[in-house]
Amino acid sequence: PMSEPDVVRAVGAAFDGRKGVVDALTGFPEVPSDHRGRGGGLETLAAFALVFVNVHAPEAGRRRRYANEFWFADTGSGSPTTRSVRMSWFGGGGDAGTARGVAKALAETTALREREAFFRAAADADAEAKAKKTLLLFLRKQKGPYVCCGRLRAVAVSGGDEGVKTGARVDFELVDTEALRASGKLEALVGDNLREPRA
């Protein structure tokens, strides 16, 4: 099975469908995975929680029920600041998609860590963080392969009242933006959709 450092090294790698992602993360078990995509929401494995997003052309994306957005954000307090990519994601319908349901799911992952905690040596990680699942993003353009985009950090949760079909909105930071950019996949996947920092 893959570890968090293995996944960071795999940023930019492509996988054939959700089952291909699951099989790679779990080490291609001898008993084949019966994993089938269940649509939106968080998918969970022993050590990971997974977010799968289809990227559409900007004009098509605005007409979709889940209109994911991507934008640059200046992160880090030092000089120079780092330009990371952020994205919106929606929890979907049902109790799991409400703000409360999404917050509960995120609390079981590393997504609520401070940004700097993702870059500390593994030896510095506390026992509580080790017990949490690493939240990972996989993007695909149209019907292409899913590309590993690395770890996610939640920066805001909003909406998600009962009766709202899209569920809660989560703004995520792509922690491994630099690795994704270096792989050449950032521009290929979301280049047309990237916006400048929000006011």
C-alpha positions as CSV (number, residue, x, y, z in Angstrom):
1,P,0.0,0.0,0.0
2,M,1.0,3.6,-0.6
3,S,2.0,6.0,2.2
4,E,1.5,9.8,2.3
5,P,5.1,10.4,1.1
6,D,4.4,7.9,-1.8
7,V,1.4,9.9,-2.8
8,V,3.3,13.2,-2.8
9,R,5.9,11.6,-5.1
10,A,3.0,10.4,-7.3
11,V,1.5,13.8,-7.9
12,G,0.9,14.1,-11.6
13,A,0.5,10.4,-12.1
14,A,-2.6,9.2,-14.1
15,F,-4.9,6.3,-13.1
16,D,-7.5,4.5,-15.1
17,G,-10.8,5.2,-13.3
18,R,-11.6,5.3,-9.6
19,K,-10.9,1.6,-9.3
20,G,-7.4,2.2,-10.7
21,V,-6.8,4.8,-8.0
22,V,-8.1,2.6,-5.2
23,D,-6.0,-0.4,-6.4
24,A,-2.8,1.7,-6.6
25,L,-3.3,3.2,-3.1
26,T,-4.1,-0.1,-1.5
27,G,-1.2,-2.0,-3.2
28,F,-3.1,-3.9,-5.9
29,P,-4.5,-6.5,-3.5
30,E,-4.5,-10.1,-4.5
31,V,-8.3,-10.1,-4.1
32,P,-9.4,-7.5,-6.7
33,S,-11.2,-4.5,-5.5
34,D,-14.9,-4.5,-5.9
35,H,-14.8,-0.7,-5.5
36,R,-17.3,1.1,-7.7
37,G,-17.7,4.9,-7.9
38,R,-20.7,6.1,-5.9
39,G,-20.8,9.6,-7.3
40,G,-19.8,12.7,-5.3
41,G,-18.9,12.8,-1.6
42,L,-15.8,11.5,0.1
43,E,-14.6,8.0,-0.6
44,T,-12.7,6.4,2.3
45,L,-10.0,3.8,2.5
46,A,-7.9,2.6,5.4
47,A,-5.3,5.5,5.3
48,F,-6.9,7.9,2.8
49,A,-10.1,9.9,2.0
50,L,-10.5,10.6,-1.7
51,V,-12.2,13.5,-3.6
52,F,-12.8,12.9,-7.3
53,V,-13.7,15.8,-9.5
54,N,-14.5,16.1,-13.2
55,V,-13.1,19.3,-14.7
56,H,-15.3,20.9,-17.4
57,A,-14.7,23.8,-19.7
58,P,-15.6,27.0,-18.0
59,E,-18.8,27.7,-20.0
60,A,-20.0,24.1,-19.5
61,G,-19.0,24.1,-15.8
62,R,-21.3,27.0,-15.0
63,R,-24.3,25.1,-16.2
64,R,-23.5,22.1,-14.0
65,R,-25.1,21.3,-10.6
66,Y,-21.7,21.2,-8.9
67,A,-19.9,24.1,-10.5
68,N,-16.4,23.6,-9.1
69,E,-14.2,26.7,-9.3
70,F,-10.4,27.0,-9.3
71,W,-8.4,30.1,-8.4
72,F,-4.9,31.2,-7.3
73,A,-4.3,32.3,-3.7
74,D,-1.2,33.7,-2.1
75,T,-0.3,31.5,0.8
76,G,2.5,31.5,3.4
77,S,3.6,34.3,5.5
78,G,7.2,34.6,4.4
79,S,8.7,36.4,1.5
80,P,8.2,35.5,-1.2
81,T,4.7,34.2,-0.7
82,T,3.7,31.0,-2.5
83,R,0.9,30.9,-5.1
84,S,-1.2,27.9,-4.4
85,V,-4.4,26.8,-6.2
86,R,-7.7,26.6,-4.3
87,M,-10.9,25.0,-5.5
88,S,-14.5,24.7,-4.4
89,W,-16.1,21.4,-3.8
90,F,-19.7,20.5,-2.8
91,G,-20.8,17.9,-0.3
92,G,-23.8,16.7,-2.2
93,G,-27.2,15.7,-1.0
94,G,-28.3,13.9,2.2
95,D,-27.1,14.3,5.8
96,A,-23.4,13.6,4.8
97,G,-23.5,16.7,2.5
98,T,-24.7,19.2,5.1
99,A,-22.2,21.5,6.8
100,R,-22.4,19.3,9.9
101,G,-21.8,16.1,7.9
102,V,-19.0,17.5,5.9
103,A,-17.3,19.0,9.0
104,K,-17.5,15.6,10.7
105,A,-16.0,13.8,7.7
106,L,-13.2,16.4,7.5
107,A,-12.4,16.1,11.2
108,E,-11.4,12.5,10.5
109,T,-8.8,13.6,8.0
110,T,-5.7,15.7,7.9
111,A,-7.5,18.4,5.9
112,L,-7.9,20.6,9.0
113,R,-4.1,20.9,9.7
114,E,-2.3,24.2,9.5
115,R,-0.5,24.5,6.2
116,E,3.0,24.2,7.7
117,A,2.1,20.9,9.3
118,F,2.0,19.2,5.8
119,F,5.7,20.0,5.3
120,R,7.1,19.0,8.7
121,A,9.2,15.8,8.8
122,A,7.2,12.7,9.5
123,A,9.0,12.2,12.8
124,D,7.5,15.5,14.0
125,A,3.9,14.4,13.2
126,D,1.9,13.8,16.4
127,A,0.0,10.6,17.2
128,E,-3.4,12.2,16.5
129,A,-2.4,13.3,13.0
130,K,-1.0,9.8,12.2
131,A,-4.4,8.4,13.1
132,K,-6.2,10.6,10.6
133,K,-6.8,9.8,7.0
134,T,-4.9,11.9,4.4
135,L,-7.4,13.7,2.1
136,L,-6.4,13.4,-1.5
137,L,-7.6,15.0,-4.7
138,F,-8.0,13.3,-8.1
139,L,-9.0,15.4,-11.1
140,R,-9.9,14.3,-14.6
141,K,-10.7,16.4,-17.7
142,Q,-13.8,15.2,-19.5
143,K,-13.6,11.4,-19.5
144,G,-9.8,11.1,-19.3
145,P,-7.8,9.3,-16.6
146,Y,-7.8,10.6,-13.0
147,V,-4.7,12.5,-12.1
148,C,-3.3,12.5,-8.6
149,C,-3.2,16.2,-7.5
150,G,-1.9,15.5,-4.0
151,R,-3.2,16.5,-0.5
152,L,-6.0,18.9,0.3
153,R,-6.4,21.4,3.2
154,A,-9.8,22.8,4.0
155,V,-9.8,26.6,4.3
156,A,-13.6,27.3,4.5
157,V,-16.9,25.5,4.8
158,S,-20.2,27.3,4.1
159,G,-23.8,26.7,3.3
160,G,-25.1,23.2,3.3
161,D,-28.5,23.8,4.9
162,E,-31.0,21.0,4.7
163,G,-32.8,21.1,1.4
164,V,-29.9,22.6,-0.5
165,K,-29.2,20.1,-3.3
166,T,-25.5,20.8,-3.7
167,G,-24.8,20.5,0.0
168,A,-22.1,22.4,1.9
169,R,-19.4,24.2,-0.1
170,V,-15.8,23.5,0.9
171,D,-12.9,25.7,-0.3
172,F,-9.8,23.5,-0.5
173,E,-6.2,24.4,-0.9
174,L,-4.2,22.1,-3.1
175,V,-1.2,21.6,-0.7
176,D,1.0,20.1,-3.4
177,T,0.4,22.8,-6.0
178,E,4.2,23.2,-6.8
179,A,4.6,19.4,-7.4
180,L,1.5,19.5,-9.7
181,R,2.8,22.5,-11.6
182,A,6.2,20.8,-12.0
183,S,4.5,17.6,-13.4
184,G,3.0,19.7,-16.2
185,K,-0.5,18.6,-15.2
186,L,-1.8,21.7,-13.5
187,E,-2.1,23.7,-16.6
188,A,-3.4,20.7,-18.6
189,L,-6.2,20.0,-16.1
190,V,-7.4,23.4,-14.9
191,G,-5.5,26.0,-16.9
192,D,-8.7,27.2,-18.7
193,N,-10.6,27.4,-15.3
194,L,-7.9,29.1,-13.2
195,R,-8.8,32.6,-12.0
196,E,-6.7,35.2,-10.3
197,P,-7.0,35.6,-6.5
198,R,-10.4,36.6,-5.2
199,A,-10.9,40.0,-3.6
